[in-house]
Amino acid sequence: MPLDRLVLILVIVIAAAGLTVWLSTLAFVAVELSPAVGFMAFPVLLILYLVWRVIAERLKNREDDYYDHIEK
């Protein structure tokens, strides 16, 4: 992997993390909850969303099912 691509990925990940923290703080201050709740809730929701997407992709991917039926 070229160094410029690695640096770009790191910059995007850091920016996304900062944006997530900022949005969670903004959202939970708006409803008068502690920002600590937001720091815990948004990452948990993001992880649950990613797990849901991986499972959904695995269930509907026909290419993976082809190899399940091959005799060993």
mmCIF file of the N, C-alpha and C atoms, coordinates in Angstrom:
data_MODEL
# 
_entry.id   MODEL 
# 
loop_
_atom_site.group_PDB 
_atom_site.id 
_atom_site.type_symbol 
_atom_site.label_atom_id 
_atom_site.label_alt_id 
_atom_site.label_comp_id 
_atom_site.label_asym_id 
_atom_site.label_entity_id 
_atom_site.label_seq_id 
_atom_site.pdbx_PDB_ins_code 
_atom_site.Cartn_x 
_atom_site.Cartn_y 
_atom_site.Cartn_z 
_atom_site.occupancy 
_atom_site.B_iso_or_equiv 
_atom_site.pdbx_formal_charge 
_atom_site.auth_seq_id 
_atom_site.auth_comp_id 
_atom_site.auth_asym_id 
_atom_site.auth_atom_id 
_atom_site.pdbx_PDB_model_num 
ATOM 1   N N  . MET A 1 1  ? 0.851   -1.168  0.000  1.00 0.00 ? 1  MET A N  1 
ATOM 2   C CA . MET A 1 1  ? 0.000   0.000   0.000  1.00 0.00 ? 1  MET A CA 1 
ATOM 3   C C  . MET A 1 1  ? 0.900   1.235   0.000  1.00 0.00 ? 1  MET A C  1 
ATOM 4   N N  . PRO A 1 2  ? 0.651   2.147   -0.931 1.00 0.00 ? 2  PRO A N  1 
ATOM 5   C CA . PRO A 1 2  ? 1.462   3.362   -0.976 1.00 0.00 ? 2  PRO A CA 1 
ATOM 6   C C  . PRO A 1 2  ? 1.268   4.205   0.287  1.00 0.00 ? 2  PRO A C  1 
ATOM 7   N N  . LEU A 1 3  ? 2.308   4.934   0.621  1.00 0.00 ? 3  LEU A N  1 
ATOM 8   C CA . LEU A 1 3  ? 2.288   5.747   1.831  1.00 0.00 ? 3  LEU A CA 1 
ATOM 9   C C  . LEU A 1 3  ? 1.225   6.829   1.769  1.00 0.00 ? 3  LEU A C  1 
ATOM 10  N N  . ASP A 1 4  ? 1.011   7.424   0.603  1.00 0.00 ? 4  ASP A N  1 
ATOM 11  C CA . ASP A 1 4  ? 0.007   8.489   0.510  1.00 0.00 ? 4  ASP A CA 1 
ATOM 12  C C  . ASP A 1 4  ? -1.403  7.962   0.753  1.00 0.00 ? 4  ASP A C  1 
ATOM 13  N N  . ARG A 1 5  ? -1.666  6.736   0.328  1.00 0.00 ? 5  ARG A N  1 
ATOM 14  C CA . ARG A 1 5  ? -2.979  6.140   0.586  1.00 0.00 ? 5  ARG A CA 1 
ATOM 15  C C  . ARG A 1 5  ? -3.155  5.845   2.076  1.00 0.00 ? 5  ARG A C  1 
ATOM 16  N N  . LEU A 1 6  ? -2.116  5.361   2.722  1.00 0.00 ? 6  LEU A N  1 
ATOM 17  C CA . LEU A 1 6  ? -2.172  5.081   4.158  1.00 0.00 ? 6  LEU A CA 1 
ATOM 18  C C  . LEU A 1 6  ? -2.417  6.364   4.949  1.00 0.00 ? 6  LEU A C  1 
ATOM 19  N N  . VAL A 1 7  ? -1.730  7.424   4.594  1.00 0.00 ? 7  VAL A N  1 
ATOM 20  C CA . VAL A 1 7  ? -1.904  8.709   5.278  1.00 0.00 ? 7  VAL A CA 1 
ATOM 21  C C  . VAL A 1 7  ? -3.319  9.236   5.042  1.00 0.00 ? 7  VAL A C  1 
ATOM 22  N N  . LEU A 1 8  ? -3.830  9.101   3.827  1.00 0.00 ? 8  LEU A N  1 
ATOM 23  C CA . LEU A 1 8  ? -5.186  9.539   3.532  1.00 0.00 ? 8  LEU A CA 1 
ATOM 24  C C  . LEU A 1 8  ? -6.201  8.769   4.377  1.00 0.00 ? 8  LEU A C  1 
ATOM 25  N N  . ILE A 1 9  ? -6.040  7.475   4.497  1.00 0.00 ? 9  ILE A N  1 
ATOM 26  C CA . ILE A 1 9  ? -6.941  6.659   5.319  1.00 0.00 ? 9  ILE A CA 1 
ATOM 27  C C  . ILE A 1 9  ? -6.880  7.100   6.776  1.00 0.00 ? 9  ILE A C  1 
ATOM 28  N N  . LEU A 1 10 ? -5.678  7.342   7.291  1.00 0.00 ? 10 LEU A N  1 
ATOM 29  C CA . LEU A 1 10 ? -5.537  7.781   8.683  1.00 0.00 ? 10 LEU A CA 1 
ATOM 30  C C  . LEU A 1 10 ? -6.191  9.141   8.909  1.00 0.00 ? 10 LEU A C  1 
ATOM 31  N N  . VAL A 1 11 ? -6.021  10.053  7.973  1.00 0.00 ? 11 VAL A N  1 
ATOM 32  C CA . VAL A 1 11 ? -6.637  11.377  8.109  1.00 0.00 ? 11 VAL A CA 1 
ATOM 33  C C  . VAL A 1 11 ? -8.159  11.255  8.099  1.00 0.00 ? 11 VAL A C  1 
ATOM 34  N N  . ILE A 1 12 ? -8.703  10.428  7.231  1.00 0.00 ? 12 ILE A N  1 
ATOM 35  C CA . ILE A 1 12 ? -10.149 10.248  7.160  1.00 0.00 ? 12 ILE A CA 1 
ATOM 36  C C  . ILE A 1 12 ? -10.686 9.606   8.438  1.00 0.00 ? 12 ILE A C  1 
ATOM 37  N N  . VAL A 1 13 ? -9.984  8.623   8.963  1.00 0.00 ? 13 VAL A N  1 
ATOM 38  C CA . VAL A 1 13 ? -10.419 7.959   10.194 1.00 0.00 ? 13 VAL A CA 1 
ATOM 39  C C  . VAL A 1 13 ? -10.387 8.927   11.378 1.00 0.00 ? 13 VAL A C  1 
ATOM 40  N N  . ILE A 1 14 ? -9.337  9.710   11.489 1.00 0.00 ? 14 ILE A N  1 
ATOM 41  C CA . ILE A 1 14 ? -9.237  10.676  12.584 1.00 0.00 ? 14 ILE A CA 1 
ATOM 42  C C  . ILE A 1 14 ? -10.319 11.749  12.449 1.00 0.00 ? 14 ILE A C  1 
ATOM 43  N N  . ALA A 1 15 ? -10.565 12.218  11.236 1.00 0.00 ? 15 ALA A N  1 
ATOM 44  C CA . ALA A 1 15 ? -11.617 13.218  11.025 1.00 0.00 ? 15 ALA A CA 1 
ATOM 45  C C  . ALA A 1 15 ? -12.993 12.641  11.344 1.00 0.00 ? 15 ALA A C  1 
ATOM 46  N N  . ALA A 1 16 ? -13.236 11.406  10.960 1.00 0.00 ? 16 ALA A N  1 
ATOM 47  C CA . ALA A 1 16 ? -14.522 10.780  11.259 1.00 0.00 ? 16 ALA A CA 1 
ATOM 48  C C  . ALA A 1 16 ? -14.708 10.584  12.758 1.00 0.00 ? 16 ALA A C  1 
ATOM 49  N N  . ALA A 1 17 ? -13.656 10.216  13.450 1.00 0.00 ? 17 ALA A N  1 
ATOM 50  C CA . ALA A 1 17 ? -13.743 10.061  14.907 1.00 0.00 ? 17 ALA A CA 1 
ATOM 51  C C  . ALA A 1 17 ? -14.033 11.401  15.573 1.00 0.00 ? 17 ALA A C  1 
ATOM 52  N N  . GLY A 1 18 ? -13.354 12.435  15.139 1.00 0.00 ? 18 GLY A N  1 
ATOM 53  C CA . GLY A 1 18 ? -13.604 13.766  15.698 1.00 0.00 ? 18 GLY A CA 1 
ATOM 54  C C  . GLY A 1 18 ? -15.016 14.241  15.415 1.00 0.00 ? 18 GLY A C  1 
ATOM 55  N N  . LEU A 1 19 ? -15.495 14.005  14.209 1.00 0.00 ? 19 LEU A N  1 
ATOM 56  C CA . LEU A 1 19 ? -16.856 14.385  13.850 1.00 0.00 ? 19 LEU A CA 1 
ATOM 57  C C  . LEU A 1 19 ? -17.879 13.612  14.686 1.00 0.00 ? 19 LEU A C  1 
ATOM 58  N N  . THR A 1 20 ? -17.617 12.340  14.921 1.00 0.00 ? 20 THR A N  1 
ATOM 59  C CA . THR A 1 20 ? -18.515 11.530  15.738 1.00 0.00 ? 20 THR A CA 1 
ATOM 60  C C  . THR A 1 20 ? -18.582 12.054  17.163 1.00 0.00 ? 20 THR A C  1 
ATOM 61  N N  . VAL A 1 21 ? -17.436 12.383  17.732 1.00 0.00 ? 21 VAL A N  1 
ATOM 62  C CA . VAL A 1 21 ? -17.412 12.921  19.094 1.00 0.00 ? 21 VAL A CA 1 
ATOM 63  C C  . VAL A 1 21 ? -18.134 14.263  19.144 1.00 0.00 ? 21 VAL A C  1 
ATOM 64  N N  . TRP A 1 22 ? -17.899 15.112  18.166 1.00 0.00 ? 22 TRP A N  1 
ATOM 65  C CA . TRP A 1 22 ? -18.534 16.426  18.147 1.00 0.00 ? 22 TRP A CA 1 
ATOM 66  C C  . TRP A 1 22 ? -20.054 16.302  18.002 1.00 0.00 ? 22 TRP A C  1 
ATOM 67  N N  . LEU A 1 23 ? -20.511 15.450  17.084 1.00 0.00 ? 23 LEU A N  1 
ATOM 68  C CA . LEU A 1 23 ? -21.947 15.275  16.887 1.00 0.00 ? 23 LEU A CA 1 
ATOM 69  C C  . LEU A 1 23 ? -22.619 14.646  18.108 1.00 0.00 ? 23 LEU A C  1 
ATOM 70  N N  . SER A 1 24 ? -21.951 13.683  18.722 1.00 0.00 ? 24 SER A N  1 
ATOM 71  C CA . SER A 1 24 ? -22.544 13.068  19.914 1.00 0.00 ? 24 SER A CA 1 
ATOM 72  C C  . SER A 1 24 ? -22.640 14.068  21.051 1.00 0.00 ? 24 SER A C  1 
ATOM 73  N N  . THR A 1 25 ? -21.621 14.888  21.237 1.00 0.00 ? 25 THR A N  1 
ATOM 74  C CA . THR A 1 25 ? -21.675 15.918  22.272 1.00 0.00 ? 25 THR A CA 1 
ATOM 75  C C  . THR A 1 25 ? -22.786 16.912  21.974 1.00 0.00 ? 25 THR A C  1 
ATOM 76  N N  . LEU A 1 26 ? -22.893 17.332  20.739 1.00 0.00 ? 26 LEU A N  1 
ATOM 77  C CA . LEU A 1 26 ? -23.928 18.278  20.336 1.00 0.00 ? 26 LEU A CA 1 
ATOM 78  C C  . LEU A 1 26 ? -25.328 17.699  20.549 1.00 0.00 ? 26 LEU A C  1 
ATOM 79  N N  . ALA A 1 27 ? -25.521 16.450  20.172 1.00 0.00 ? 27 ALA A N  1 
ATOM 80  C CA . ALA A 1 27 ? -26.833 15.819  20.293 1.00 0.00 ? 27 ALA A CA 1 
ATOM 81  C C  . ALA A 1 27 ? -27.234 15.628  21.755 1.00 0.00 ? 27 ALA A C  1 
ATOM 82  N N  . PHE A 1 28 ? -26.316 15.189  22.582 1.00 0.00 ? 28 PHE A N  1 
ATOM 83  C CA . PHE A 1 28 ? -26.682 14.903  23.965 1.00 0.00 ? 28 PHE A CA 1 
ATOM 84  C C  . PHE A 1 28 ? -26.757 16.156  24.822 1.00 0.00 ? 28 PHE A C  1 
ATOM 85  N N  . VAL A 1 29 ? -26.065 17.205  24.437 1.00 0.00 ? 29 VAL A N  1 
ATOM 86  C CA . VAL A 1 29 ? -26.241 18.482  25.127 1.00 0.00 ? 29 VAL A CA 1 
ATOM 87  C C  . VAL A 1 29 ? -27.604 19.069  24.760 1.00 0.00 ? 29 VAL A C  1 
ATOM 88  N N  . ALA A 1 30 ? -28.052 18.840  23.535 1.00 0.00 ? 30 ALA A N  1 
ATOM 89  C CA . ALA A 1 30 ? -29.346 19.352  23.093 1.00 0.00 ? 30 ALA A CA 1 
ATOM 90  C C  . ALA A 1 30 ? -30.496 18.727  23.885 1.00 0.00 ? 30 ALA A C  1 
ATOM 91  N N  . VAL A 1 31 ? -30.348 17.470  24.288 1.00 0.00 ? 31 VAL A N  1 
ATOM 92  C CA . VAL A 1 31 ? -31.399 16.819  25.072 1.00 0.00 ? 31 VAL A CA 1 
ATOM 93  C C  . VAL A 1 31 ? -31.045 16.764  26.556 1.00 0.00 ? 31 VAL A C  1 
ATOM 94  N N  . GLU A 1 32 ? -30.022 17.502  26.936 1.00 0.00 ? 32 GLU A N  1 
ATOM 95  C CA . GLU A 1 32 ? -29.591 17.673  28.329 1.00 0.00 ? 32 GLU A CA 1 
ATOM 96  C C  . GLU A 1 32 ? -29.189 16.369  29.011 1.00 0.00 ? 32 GLU A C  1 
ATOM 97  N N  . LEU A 1 33 ? -28.494 15.524  28.289 1.00 0.00 ? 33 LEU A N  1 
ATOM 98  C CA . LEU A 1 33 ? -27.897 14.334  28.874 1.00 0.00 ? 33 LEU A CA 1 
ATOM 99  C C  . LEU A 1 33 ? -26.401 14.561  29.010 1.00 0.00 ? 33 LEU A C  1 
ATOM 100 N N  . SER A 1 34 ? -25.785 13.744  29.783 1.00 0.00 ? 34 SER A N  1 
ATOM 101 C CA . SER A 1 34 ? -24.340 13.850  29.967 1.00 0.00 ? 34 SER A CA 1 
ATOM 102 C C  . SER A 1 34 ? -23.622 13.486  28.669 1.00 0.00 ? 34 SER A C  1 
ATOM 103 N N  . PRO A 1 35 ? -22.581 14.226  28.295 1.00 0.00 ? 35 PRO A N  1 
ATOM 104 C CA . PRO A 1 35 ? -21.819 13.857  27.087 1.00 0.00 ? 35 PRO A CA 1 
ATOM 105 C C  . PRO A 1 35 ? -21.185 12.473  27.194 1.00 0.00 ? 35 PRO A C  1 
ATOM 106 N N  . ALA A 1 36 ? -20.969 11.987  28.421 1.00 0.00 ? 36 ALA A N  1 
ATOM 107 C CA . ALA A 1 36 ? -20.393 10.648  28.580 1.00 0.00 ? 36 ALA A CA 1 
ATOM 108 C C  . ALA A 1 36 ? -21.320 9.581   28.013 1.00 0.00 ? 36 ALA A C  1 
ATOM 109 N N  . VAL A 1 37 ? -22.628 9.803   28.105 1.00 0.00 ? 37 VAL A N  1 
ATOM 110 C CA . VAL A 1 37 ? -23.583 8.857   27.526 1.00 0.00 ? 37 VAL A CA 1 
ATOM 111 C C  . VAL A 1 37 ? -23.406 8.819   26.010 1.00 0.00 ? 37 VAL A C  1 
ATOM 112 N N  . GLY A 1 38 ? -23.205 9.979   25.424 1.00 0.00 ? 38 GLY A N  1 
ATOM 113 C CA . GLY A 1 38 ? -23.001 10.043  23.978 1.00 0.00 ? 38 GLY A CA 1 
ATOM 114 C C  . GLY A 1 38 ? -21.715 9.388   23.535 1.00 0.00 ? 38 GLY A C  1 
ATOM 115 N N  . PHE A 1 39 ? -20.676 9.555   24.340 1.00 0.00 ? 39 PHE A N  1 
ATOM 116 C CA . PHE A 1 39 ? -19.401 8.934   23.988 1.00 0.00 ? 39 PHE A CA 1 
ATOM 117 C C  . PHE A 1 39 ? -19.517 7.422   23.985 1.00 0.00 ? 39 PHE A C  1 
ATOM 118 N N  . MET A 1 40 ? -20.414 6.890   24.776 1.00 0.00 ? 40 MET A N  1 
ATOM 119 C CA . MET A 1 40 ? -20.603 5.442   24.804 1.00 0.00 ? 40 MET A CA 1 
ATOM 120 C C  . MET A 1 40 ? -21.655 4.993   23.783 1.00 0.00 ? 40 MET A C  1 
ATOM 121 N N  . ALA A 1 41 ? -22.693 5.791   23.575 1.00 0.00 ? 41 ALA A N  1 
ATOM 122 C CA . ALA A 1 41 ? -23.811 5.361   22.738 1.00 0.00 ? 41 ALA A CA 1 
ATOM 123 C C  . ALA A 1 41 ? -23.466 5.353   21.249 1.00 0.00 ? 41 ALA A C  1 
ATOM 124 N N  . PHE A 1 42 ? -22.846 6.400   20.743 1.00 0.00 ? 42 PHE A N  1 
ATOM 125 C CA . PHE A 1 42 ? -22.575 6.465   19.312 1.00 0.00 ? 42 PHE A CA 1 
ATOM 126 C C  . PHE A 1 42 ? -21.610 5.381   18.831 1.00 0.00 ? 42 PHE A C  1 
ATOM 127 N N  . PRO A 1 43 ? -20.501 5.125   19.506 1.00 0.00 ? 43 PRO A N  1 
ATOM 128 C CA . PRO A 1 43 ? -19.656 4.017   19.037 1.00 0.00 ? 43 PRO A CA 1 
ATOM 129 C C  . PRO A 1 43 ? -20.358 2.665   19.101 1.00 0.00 ? 43 PRO A C  1 
ATOM 130 N N  . VAL A 1 44 ? -21.176 2.457   20.127 1.00 0.00 ? 44 VAL A N  1 
ATOM 131 C CA . VAL A 1 44 ? -21.915 1.191   20.218 1.00 0.00 ? 44 VAL A CA 1 
ATOM 132 C C  . VAL A 1 44 ? -22.896 1.082   19.054 1.00 0.00 ? 44 VAL A C  1 
ATOM 133 N N  . LEU A 1 45 ? -23.594 2.157   18.744 1.00 0.00 ? 45 LEU A N  1 
ATOM 134 C CA . LEU A 1 45 ? -24.520 2.139   17.616 1.00 0.00 ? 45 LEU A CA 1 
ATOM 135 C C  . LEU A 1 45 ? -23.791 1.931   16.296 1.00 0.00 ? 45 LEU A C  1 
ATOM 136 N N  . LEU A 1 46 ? -22.629 2.537   16.130 1.00 0.00 ? 46 LEU A N  1 
ATOM 137 C CA . LEU A 1 46 ? -21.853 2.333   14.911 1.00 0.00 ? 46 LEU A CA 1 
ATOM 138 C C  . LEU A 1 46 ? -21.391 0.890   14.769 1.00 0.00 ? 46 LEU A C  1 
ATOM 139 N N  . ILE A 1 47 ? -20.957 0.291   15.859 1.00 0.00 ? 47 ILE A N  1 
ATOM 140 C CA . ILE A 1 47 ? -20.517 -1.108  15.823 1.00 0.00 ? 47 ILE A CA 1 
ATOM 141 C C  . ILE A 1 47 ? -21.693 -2.023  15.507 1.00 0.00 ? 47 ILE A C  1 
ATOM 142 N N  . LEU A 1 48 ? -22.845 -1.774  16.127 1.00 0.00 ? 48 LEU A N  1 
ATOM 143 C CA . LEU A 1 48 ? -24.032 -2.581  15.835 1.00 0.00 ? 48 LEU A CA 1 
ATOM 144 C C  . LEU A 1 48 ? -24.447 -2.444  14.373 1.00 0.00 ? 48 LEU A C  1 
ATOM 145 N N  . TYR A 1 49 ? -24.361 -1.242  13.825 1.00 0.00 ? 49 TYR A N  1 
ATOM 146 C CA . TYR A 1 49 ? -24.692 -1.031  12.418 1.00 0.00 ? 49 TYR A CA 1 
ATOM 147 C C  . TYR A 1 49 ? -23.727 -1.805  11.513 1.00 0.00 ? 49 TYR A C  1 
ATOM 148 N N  . LEU A 1 50 ? -22.433 -1.761  11.824 1.00 0.00 ? 50 LEU A N  1 
ATOM 149 C CA . LEU A 1 50 ? -21.454 -2.483  11.009 1.00 0.00 ? 50 LEU A CA 1 
ATOM 150 C C  . LEU A 1 50 ? -21.679 -3.992  11.073 1.00 0.00 ? 50 LEU A C  1 
ATOM 151 N N  . VAL A 1 51 ? -21.985 -4.511  12.259 1.00 0.00 ? 51 VAL A N  1 
ATOM 152 C CA . VAL A 1 51 ? -22.251 -5.944  12.397 1.00 0.00 ? 51 VAL A CA 1 
ATOM 153 C C  . VAL A 1 51 ? -23.488 -6.321  11.592 1.00 0.00 ? 51 VAL A C  1 
ATOM 154 N N  . TRP A 1 52 ? -24.517 -5.484  11.655 1.00 0.00 ? 52 TRP A N  1 
ATOM 155 C CA . TRP A 1 52 ? -25.741 -5.742  10.900 1.00 0.00 ? 52 TRP A CA 1 
ATOM 156 C C  . TRP A 1 52 ? -25.454 -5.753  9.403  1.00 0.00 ? 52 TRP A C  1 
ATOM 157 N N  . ARG A 1 53 ? -24.638 -4.809  8.914  1.00 0.00 ? 53 ARG A N  1 
ATOM 158 C CA . ARG A 1 53 ? -24.313 -4.752  7.488  1.00 0.00 ? 53 ARG A CA 1 
ATOM 159 C C  . ARG A 1 53 ? -23.499 -5.969  7.047  1.00 0.00 ? 53 ARG A C  1 
ATOM 160 N N  . VAL A 1 54 ? -22.556 -6.418  7.874  1.00 0.00 ? 54 VAL A N  1 
ATOM 161 C CA . VAL A 1 54 ? -21.741 -7.585  7.525  1.00 0.00 ? 54 VAL A CA 1 
ATOM 162 C C  . VAL A 1 54 ? -22.614 -8.831  7.445  1.00 0.00 ? 54 VAL A C  1 
ATOM 163 N N  . ILE A 1 55 ? -23.508 -9.008  8.405  1.00 0.00 ? 55 ILE A N  1 
ATOM 164 C CA . ILE A 1 55 ? -24.390 -10.176 8.396  1.00 0.00 ? 55 ILE A CA 1 
ATOM 165 C C  . ILE A 1 55 ? -25.334 -10.123 7.197  1.00 0.00 ? 55 ILE A C  1 
ATOM 166 N N  . ALA A 1 56 ? -25.891 -8.957  6.910  1.00 0.00 ? 56 ALA A N  1 
ATOM 167 C CA . ALA A 1 56 ? -26.793 -8.826  5.768  1.00 0.00 ? 56 ALA A CA 1 
ATOM 168 C C  . ALA A 1 56 ? -26.061 -9.117  4.460  1.00 0.00 ? 56 ALA A C  1 
ATOM 169 N N  . GLU A 1 57 ? -24.837 -8.635  4.330  1.00 0.00 ? 57 GLU A N  1 
ATOM 170 C CA . GLU A 1 57 ? -24.051 -8.892  3.119  1.00 0.00 ? 57 GLU A CA 1 
ATOM 171 C C  . GLU A 1 57 ? -23.729 -10.375 2.988  1.00 0.00 ? 57 GLU A C  1 
ATOM 172 N N  . ARG A 1 58 ? -23.420 -11.015 4.094  1.00 0.00 ? 58 ARG A N  1 
ATOM 173 C CA . ARG A 1 58 ? -23.089 -12.441 4.067  1.00 0.00 ? 58 ARG A CA 1 
ATOM 174 C C  . ARG A 1 58 ? -24.305 -13.271 3.672  1.00 0.00 ? 58 ARG A C  1 
ATOM 175 N N  . LEU A 1 59 ? -25.478 -12.894 4.141  1.00 0.00 ? 59 LEU A N  1 
ATOM 176 C CA . LEU A 1 59 ? -26.679 -13.673 3.844  1.00 0.00 ? 59 LEU A CA 1 
ATOM 177 C C  . LEU A 1 59 ? -27.137 -13.536 2.401  1.00 0.00 ? 59 LEU A C  1 
ATOM 178 N N  . LYS A 1 60 ? -26.911 -12.389 1.770  1.00 0.00 ? 60 LYS A N  1 
ATOM 179 C CA . LYS A 1 60 ? -27.411 -12.209 0.413  1.00 0.00 ? 60 LYS A CA 1 
ATOM 180 C C  . LYS A 1 60 ? -26.348 -12.376 -0.667 1.00 0.00 ? 60 LYS A C  1 
ATOM 181 N N  . ASN A 1 61 ? -25.123 -12.720 -0.317 1.00 0.00 ? 61 ASN A N  1 
ATOM 182 C CA . ASN A 1 61 ? -24.058 -12.873 -1.287 1.00 0.00 ? 61 ASN A CA 1 
ATOM 183 C C  . ASN A 1 61 ? -24.099 -14.289 -1.871 1.00 0.00 ? 61 ASN A C  1 
ATOM 184 N N  . ARG A 1 62 ? -24.472 -14.383 -3.136 1.00 0.00 ? 62 ARG A N  1 
ATOM 185 C CA . ARG A 1 62 ? -24.590 -15.688 -3.804 1.00 0.00 ? 62 ARG A CA 1 
ATOM 186 C C  . ARG A 1 62 ? -23.224 -16.319 -4.094 1.00 0.00 ? 62 ARG A C  1 
ATOM 187 N N  . GLU A 1 63 ? -22.190 -15.519 -4.268 1.00 0.00 ? 63 GLU A N  1 
ATOM 188 C CA . GLU A 1 63 ? -20.868 -16.063 -4.586 1.00 0.00 ? 63 GLU A CA 1 
ATOM 189 C C  . GLU A 1 63 ? -20.322 -16.898 -3.434 1.00 0.00 ? 63 GLU A C  1 
ATOM 190 N N  . ASP A 1 64 ? -20.581 -16.497 -2.208 1.00 0.00 ? 64 ASP A N  1 
ATOM 191 C CA . ASP A 1 64 ? -20.107 -17.269 -1.060 1.00 0.00 ? 64 ASP A CA 1 
ATOM 192 C C  . ASP A 1 64 ? -20.859 -18.590 -0.938 1.00 0.00 ? 64 ASP A C  1 
ATOM 193 N N  . ASP A 1 65 ? -22.122 -18.606 -1.324 1.00 0.00 ? 65 ASP A N  1 
ATOM 194 C CA . ASP A 1 65 ? -22.922 -19.823 -1.219 1.00 0.00 ? 65 ASP A CA 1 
ATOM 195 C C  . ASP A 1 65 ? -22.441 -20.901 -2.181 1.00 0.00 ? 65 ASP A C  1 
ATOM 196 N N  . TYR A 1 66 ? -21.817 -20.515 -3.277 1.00 0.00 ? 66 TYR A N  1 
ATOM 197 C CA . TYR A 1 66 ? -21.325 -21.490 -4.253 1.00 0.00 ? 66 TYR A CA 1 
ATOM 198 C C  . TYR A 1 66 ? -20.334 -22.445 -3.604 1.00 0.00 ? 66 TYR A C  1 
ATOM 199 N N  . TYR A 1 67 ? -19.458 -21.953 -2.770 1.00 0.00 ? 67 TYR A N  1 
ATOM 200 C CA . TYR A 1 67 ? -18.435 -22.770 -2.160 1.00 0.00 ? 67 TYR A CA 1 
ATOM 201 C C  . TYR A 1 67 ? -18.966 -23.613 -1.007 1.00 0.00 ? 67 TYR A C  1 
ATOM 202 N N  . ASP A 1 68 ? -20.142 -23.315 -0.515 1.00 0.00 ? 68 ASP A N  1 
ATOM 203 C CA . ASP A 1 68 ? -20.728 -24.113 0.563  1.00 0.00 ? 68 ASP A CA 1 
ATOM 204 C C  . ASP A 1 68 ? -21.186 -25.470 0.092  1.00 0.00 ? 68 ASP A C  1 
ATOM 205 N N  . HIS A 1 69 ? -21.469 -25.612 -1.204 1.00 0.00 ? 69 HIS A N  1 
ATOM 206 C CA . HIS A 1 69 ? -22.030 -26.848 -1.728 1.00 0.00 ? 69 HIS A CA 1 
ATOM 207 C C  . HIS A 1 69 ? -20.996 -27.738 -2.399 1.00 0.00 ? 69 HIS A C  1 
ATOM 208 N N  . ILE A 1 70 ? -19.745 -27.410 -2.317 1.00 0.00 ? 70 ILE A N  1 
ATOM 209 C CA . ILE A 1 70 ? -18.700 -28.223 -2.931 1.00 0.00 ? 70 ILE A CA 1 
ATOM 210 C C  . ILE A 1 70 ? -18.332 -29.354 -1.992 1.00 0.00 ? 70 ILE A C  1 
ATOM 211 N N  . GLU A 1 71 ? -18.287 -30.580 -2.542 1.00 0.00 ? 71 GLU A N  1 
ATOM 212 C CA . GLU A 1 71 ? -17.908 -31.731 -1.745 1.00 0.00 ? 71 GLU A CA 1 
ATOM 213 C C  . GLU A 1 71 ? -16.431 -31.685 -1.403 1.00 0.00 ? 71 GLU A C  1 
ATOM 214 N N  . LYS A 1 72 ? -16.107 -32.045 -0.207 1.00 0.00 ? 72 LYS A N  1 
ATOM 215 C CA . LYS A 1 72 ? -14.686 -32.026 0.229  1.00 0.00 ? 72 LYS A CA 1 
ATOM 216 C C  . LYS A 1 72 ? -14.131 -33.410 0.310  1.00 0.00 ? 72 LYS A C  1 
# 
